[in-house]
């Protein structure tokens, strides 16, 4: 390891340790536009509970930093010069499953959104979002919940209205289980405890359910499922762990 590498590792470890002590949300920004990165850094660093621990302009740089830094939330652009941001998300799911991925993209095409949701990302936000919306989204995904840009939610809703019967038919038995527990108000942790799954796996199922139903939120998915009688909530069901 070179002196530069040792210095980078030392800096990364020191910064990560300091962040953990202060209980801040550690964010890594991956975007090939320097102006976007710098603006995002200034925005997030104004928040007392957030700190930007690193920046990357390519997927390769990002993967190196993810191995070296302690990161809670990754802000990923879809369009990177060397690989897709969604490929970076795929690698993160394998190597660093605890990192919450928030895609921040100019693309609202259904194909991009659907692939991102299939990968189990924690959220998909458009670059037309306001600074406050981005800050709130970072806090939301760091807290374990899912975020979807409003315009994307509307597009998914229109898709649902035109093709909801097909989407409903595509729900797997396990997704129905997850949807039933969403209808009871369980958190991802509560669903994981009830079904004997990891939280990361549950996050993936929740993302799939939202995408297939074209729902903007967990609550909307549960209400829609109830209205369509997709999840019979029997009052005699056994008690469930809502934690």
Secondary structure, 3 states (H helix, E strand, C coil): CCHHHHHHHHHHHHHHHHHHHHCCEEEEEECCCHHHHHHHHHHHHCCCCEEEEEEECCHHHHHHHHHHCCCCEEEECCECCCCEHHHHHHHHHHHCCCCEEEEEECCCCHHHHHHHHHCCCCEEEECCCCHHHHHHHHHHHHCCCCEECHHHHHHHHHHHHHHHHHHHHCCCHHHHHHHHHHHCCCCHHHHHHHHCCCHHHHHHHHHHHHHHHCCCCHHHHHHHHHHCCCCCCCCCCCCCCCC
